[in-house]
Amino acid sequence: MKALYFDCFSGISGNMVIGAFLDAGIPLECLARELQKLPLHNEYELVYQRVKKLGISAAYFDVKLPHHHHQEHQHGHHQHRNLQDITEIIENSTLSPKVKGMSLEIFQRLGEAEAKVHNCALHEVHFHEVGAVDAIIDIVGTAFCFHYLGAPRVYASHLHVGNGMVKCSHGLMPVPAPATAELLKGIPFYSGEIKGELVTPTGAAIISTLAREFGPLPPLKTESIAYGAGTWDLPIPNVLRLFVGELVDKAEEEDASTIIETTIDDMNPEFYNYLMEKLFAAGAADVFLTPVYMKKNRPGTLLSVTSNLADHQPLLDIIFTESTTIGVRMYQVTRRKLVRSSHVLETKYGPVRIKAAKTGGKIVNIAPEFEDCRTIARETGIPLKEIYQEAMTLGYKTFVTEKED
């Protein structure tokens, strides 16, 4: 699957996103031709040039406004448009439905953040900083570039927002600006030593709409690395880095678990089933019993509980109250697992979930869900083994044989 990774070590803005897309190989003429579908009546000119930011070659993209608009732009008085105005511009264009839809989604997110910050209705919001032509170009251009690349899966790093104060139409505001902070709720971001607004509201709206995860670079077979330049010269390269490539299936997953165990030689064996049921219900990942010989060669049972819980106390409470033990051992282990998935297949007896495990992108194990097979067997009277074998045969044909062909 094609994927993009935005490395936002120097923040993100609308023009940086477009610059990165252009540097990744999207033709400027295709972008310009698409933007001409907007009914903006020659209110802008596109600026594109190669620049260097601390030695890194990057694509700089910007929107140049006509002289009278440019003066307003310079003095912070953009043409004010509300969400309805922008919606009409986009809907009255001849853009593709997918580009229209994503553009409106980004603007909707931006409008909701502004409305929340200013405690007003959505239709009352005027986009002072982002409602002018340049933001429309940045957002619609981003939507076009995204779909030009085939609507890939998008990931991003934690966002470097900068620090200090930023001048807005309402006066000086802390970084991140209130609307930006609202847009970044639930998204990891941080301040560094760099003074200034590194993440703009438009940039925040774009990345919070596109990206599905924020964190380290996922396993990616990189095809190209692109750089979109920001306007400023900073102590760090003022660029947005974009990795373009194919996601690599992880052969295995790894996590840390805690093992809780104790040996018991004086408990009624009938109690173990009840104890096991309670431990599973409380969130144990696994519970198993092992026959052991204890001191003085007495036969006993080793109770082992695997826990992935943040707090193991509920499991400990059950062990101490429902068994006869007076102490447990706890230690951490690493679990390594094949990547697993579940699929529903329609067998001739009814739907059955099939669990599949793969390594290196290839499915190596499949298993029908026993509970599904048992339910069908009880309802139909058909032997359980026949239903299970039918599901196994269909699963093998669907996920293994066809993949090999």
Backbone hydrogen bonds, N-H to C=O, Kabsch-Sander energy under -0.5 kcal/mol:
donor,donor_aa,acceptor,acceptor_aa,energy
3,A,245,G,-3.0
4,L,153,R,-2.7
5,Y,243,F,-2.2
6,F,155,Y,-2.3
7,D,5,Y,-0.7
7,D,241,R,-3.4
8,C,6,F,-0.9
9,F,7,D,-0.6
10,S,11,G,-0.5
11,G,8,C,-1.5
12,I,198,L,-1.1
17,V,13,S,-1.9
18,I,14,G,-2.0
19,G,15,N,-2.4
20,A,16,M,-2.3
21,F,17,V,-2.3
22,L,18,I,-2.6
23,D,19,G,-2.4
24,A,20,A,-1.5
25,G,22,L,-1.5
26,I,21,F,-1.7
31,L,27,P,-1.8
32,A,28,L,-3.0
33,R,29,E,-2.2
34,E,30,C,-2.0
35,L,31,L,-2.4
36,Q,32,A,-1.3
37,K,34,E,-1.6
38,L,35,L,-1.8
40,L,38,L,-2.3
43,E,40,L,-0.6
45,E,64,K,-2.4
47,V,62,D,-2.9
49,Q,60,Y,-1.8
51,V,58,A,-2.5
53,K,56,I,-2.5
54,L,52,K,-0.6
56,I,53,K,-1.6
57,S,55,G,-0.6
58,A,51,V,-2.8
59,A,227,Y,-2.6
60,Y,49,Q,-3.0
60,Y,58,A,-0.5
61,F,59,A,-0.6
62,D,47,V,-2.1
64,K,45,E,-3.5
64,K,62,D,-0.5
65,L,63,V,-0.5
70,H,66,P,-3.4
71,Q,67,H,-2.2
72,E,68,H,-1.3
73,H,69,H,-2.8
74,Q,70,H,-2.6
75,H,71,Q,-1.6
76,G,73,H,-1.2
77,H,72,E,-3.1
83,L,125,V,-0.6
86,I,82,N,-2.1
87,T,83,L,-2.8
88,E,84,Q,-2.3
89,I,85,D,-2.0
90,I,86,I,-2.3
91,E,87,T,-3.0
92,N,88,E,-2.2
93,S,90,I,-1.2
94,T,37,K,-1.1
100,K,96,S,-2.6
101,G,97,P,-2.7
102,M,98,K,-2.3
103,S,99,V,-2.3
104,L,100,K,-2.6
105,E,101,G,-1.9
106,I,102,M,-2.2
107,F,103,S,-2.3
108,Q,104,L,-2.5
109,R,105,E,-2.1
110,L,106,I,-2.2
111,G,107,F,-2.9
112,E,108,Q,-2.4
113,A,109,R,-1.7
114,E,110,L,-2.2
115,A,111,G,-2.6
116,K,112,E,-2.0
117,V,113,A,-2.3
118,H,114,E,-2.4
119,N,115,A,-0.8
120,C,115,A,-1.8
124,E,121,A,-1.3
125,V,122,L,-1.3
127,F,81,R,-2.1
128,H,126,H,-2.0
131,G,127,F,-2.5
135,A,132,A,-0.6
136,I,132,A,-1.6
137,I,133,V,-2.6
138,D,134,D,-2.4
139,I,135,A,-2.6
140,V,136,I,-2.7
141,G,137,I,-2.7
142,T,138,D,-1.9
143,A,139,I,-2.2
144,F,140,V,-2.4
145,C,141,G,-2.6
146,F,142,T,-2.7
147,H,143,A,-1.9
148,Y,144,F,-2.5
149,L,145,C,-1.7
150,G,147,H,-1.4
151,A,146,F,-1.9
153,R,2,K,-2.2
155,Y,4,L,-2.6
156,A,213,E,-1.9
157,S,6,F,-2.5
159,L,188,P,-2.0
160,H,8,C,-1.8
161,V,159,L,-0.8
161,V,190,Y,-2.6
162,G,190,Y,-0.6
163,N,194,I,-1.2
166,V,173,M,-3.2
168,C,166,V,-0.6
168,C,171,G,-2.8
171,G,168,C,-1.5
173,M,166,V,-2.9
175,V,164,G,-2.3
181,A,177,A,-2.9
182,E,178,P,-2.2
183,L,179,A,-2.2
184,L,180,T,-1.6
185,K,182,E,-1.2
187,I,184,L,-2.4
190,Y,159,L,-2.6
196,G,163,N,-3.1
198,L,161,V,-1.9
198,L,196,G,-0.9
199,V,161,V,-0.8
200,T,12,I,-1.7
200,T,198,L,-0.6
204,A,200,T,-2.8
205,A,201,P,-2.6
206,I,202,T,-2.4
207,I,203,G,-2.5
208,S,204,A,-2.2
209,T,205,A,-1.0
209,T,206,I,-0.5
210,L,206,I,-2.5
211,A,207,I,-2.2
212,R,154,V,-2.7
213,E,154,V,-0.7
215,G,156,A,-2.7
221,K,246,E,-3.4
222,T,220,L,-1.2
223,E,244,V,-3.4
224,S,244,V,-1.9
226,A,242,L,-2.9
228,G,240,L,-2.4
229,A,59,A,-2.7
229,A,227,Y,-0.5
230,G,238,N,-3.0
234,L,232,W,-0.5
234,L,236,I,-0.6
239,V,237,P,-2.0
240,L,228,G,-2.7
241,R,7,D,-1.7
241,R,239,V,-0.6
242,L,226,A,-3.0
243,F,5,Y,-2.6
244,V,224,S,-2.7
245,G,3,A,-2.1
246,E,221,K,-2.0
247,L,1,M,-3.2
248,V,219,P,-2.2
249,D,247,L,-0.5
253,E,337,K,-3.8
255,D,335,R,-2.3
257,S,333,V,-2.8
258,T,307,S,-2.6
259,I,331,Y,-3.3
260,I,258,T,-0.5
260,I,305,V,-2.9
261,E,259,I,-0.5
261,E,329,R,-2.5
262,T,303,L,-1.9
264,I,301,T,-2.6
271,F,268,N,-2.3
272,Y,269,P,-1.2
274,Y,270,E,-0.5
275,L,271,F,-2.4
276,M,272,Y,-2.7
277,E,273,N,-2.3
278,K,274,Y,-2.2
279,L,275,L,-2.1
280,F,276,M,-2.3
281,A,277,E,-2.3
282,A,278,K,-1.4
283,G,280,F,-1.6
284,A,279,L,-2.3
285,A,306,T,-2.5
286,D,306,T,-1.3
288,F,304,S,-2.3
290,T,302,L,-1.8
292,V,300,G,-2.2
294,M,292,V,-0.5
294,M,298,R,-3.6
297,N,294,M,-1.3
298,R,295,K,-1.3
300,G,292,V,-3.3
301,T,264,I,-2.8
302,L,290,T,-3.3
303,L,262,T,-3.1
303,L,301,T,-0.7
304,S,288,F,-2.5
304,S,302,L,-0.6
305,V,260,I,-2.9
306,T,286,D,-2.9
307,S,258,T,-3.0
307,S,305,V,-0.5
315,L,312,H,-0.8
316,L,312,H,-2.0
317,D,313,Q,-2.9
318,I,314,P,-1.6
319,I,315,L,-2.4
320,F,316,L,-2.5
321,T,317,D,-2.0
322,E,318,I,-2.8
323,S,319,I,-1.1
329,R,261,E,-3.0
331,Y,259,I,-1.7
333,V,257,S,-2.9
335,R,255,D,-3.3
335,R,333,V,-0.5
337,K,253,E,-3.5
339,V,251,A,-0.8
339,V,358,K,-1.2
341,S,356,A,-2.3
343,H,354,I,-2.3
345,L,343,H,-0.6
345,L,352,V,-2.6
347,T,345,L,-1.0
347,T,350,G,-1.8
350,G,347,T,-0.7
352,V,345,L,-2.6
354,I,343,H,-4.0
355,K,353,R,-0.5
355,K,367,A,-3.0
356,A,341,S,-2.9
357,A,365,N,-2.7
358,K,339,V,-2.4
359,T,362,K,-2.5
362,K,359,T,-1.6
364,V,357,A,-2.6
365,N,357,A,-1.8
367,A,355,K,-2.1
369,E,353,R,-2.8
370,F,368,P,-0.6
373,C,369,E,-1.8
374,R,370,F,-2.8
375,T,371,E,-2.3
376,I,372,D,-2.0
377,A,373,C,-2.4
378,R,374,R,-2.4
379,E,375,T,-2.0
380,T,376,I,-2.3
381,G,377,A,-2.4
386,E,383,P,-0.5
387,I,383,P,-1.7
388,Y,384,L,-2.7
389,Q,385,K,-2.2
390,E,386,E,-2.1
391,A,387,I,-2.3
392,M,388,Y,-2.4
393,T,389,Q,-2.5
394,L,390,E,-2.3
395,G,391,A,-2.5
396,Y,392,M,-2.5
397,K,393,T,-2.2
398,T,394,L,-2.3
399,F,395,G,-2.7
400,V,396,Y,-1.9
401,T,396,Y,-2.3
402,E,397,K,-1.4
404,E,400,V,-2.1
405,D,401,T,-1.9
